[in-house]
Amino acid sequence: LFLPITSTVEDKSSLRSKFQERRFWSAVKLLSNVVLWDGIVQEDKVRDLGLSKLLNRYLLLNILNTSLGLDNIEKCSKVVACLPERWFQDLKGGSTLPELQNFSQHLLQ
């Protein structure tokens, strides 16, 4: 997976920025496909690949480098939509999965 990082001040119509956006949305689609394996493959393997490797290494960097606004909200919403509700059933109020700590901190900001 290659997801280039561009500056938040870069023109959104530039080829580099458009390429980065296409790669980001491809990675989100990959995340949604990875979590579909939940219940078939061991949960810890799916969470490691989907959250620790894909979300925290690639997607979150892109989200953090996207200026706050509607684009950022859309990206975060699509990532959240990929996550299975089952993973959050046993959590106490106000807590999250350890792999989602950084993403949660971003959402709180």
N, C-alpha and C positions, 0 to 999 in steps of 0.2 A: 504494500500500500504506500503510495507516495502522495503526501498532502503538503504542498508548498505553503509557507507562511509569507503573507504579504503585509505590508504596512496598512494600518487602519486609515491612513490619509490618502492611500492610493486611489486613483480614479477607478470607480467600479466598472467603467466601460472598457478598461484596458484588457488586453488579451491575457495578461498574467492573472488579473483578478477574476476574470471569467473562468479561466482554467482552474483556479483554486476553488471557486464555487462548485464547479462540476465535480471535482474530486471530493469535496466535502460531502455533497449529496450522495455520491457513490458510496462513500464510507458509511453514511447513515443507513443506506440500503443494506450494506454488508452487515451492520450492527443488527438491523431488524431480522436479517436471515440467520445470523448466529444465534440470536435468542429464541428463534423458532425451534432450535434443538433442545430447549429446556424441557425436561421430562423424558427425553429420549436418551440423551447423553447425561452423565453425572452433572448435577447443578454446579458444583465447584469448578468444573472444567469450562462450562459455558460462561459462568461469571468471570473467570480469569481471562478467557479470550475476549469476551464482549466488553467487559468493564475495565479490567486492569490493562489489557493490551490495546484494544481499539479505542475505547472512549478516553481513557486517561492519557494515552500516548499521542493520539492523533486528533480526535475530534475536539477535545477540551482545549488544546492549544489554538485551534482555529477559532473556537467560540470566544476564548479570552482575547484574541486579537481582532475580533469583530467589534466595531464601535457599538456602544449601548444604544438600543433602539429597536425598531420593528424587526430588522434582520436578525438581531441577536435573540429576540424573543421567539421568533419562528424556529431558529436553529435549536434552541433549548427545548421548545415544545415538541419538536419532532424526535429529539433524543429521548425525552421522557415517554413519549408515546410508544417507543420501542420496548420499554422495560416491562417485563411481566409483573402483574399485580401480586402474584403468588410470592414473589421475593420479599414483599413488604408486609405480609400478613402477620408475622410474629414479632414485628418491631414495636417497641414502646413509643408513645407519642413524642414527637420532636427528635427522634433518632433516625438514622439512615444506615444503609449498608456501608461498611468500611471503604469499599471501593468507590463509593459515591461522595466521599467527604469533600473533595475539591470541587466537584460539580455542584454540590449542595451549597458550598460557601459562595460560589458565583451566583447561584440563584437567589441567595439571601441578599446579595448586594443589589 
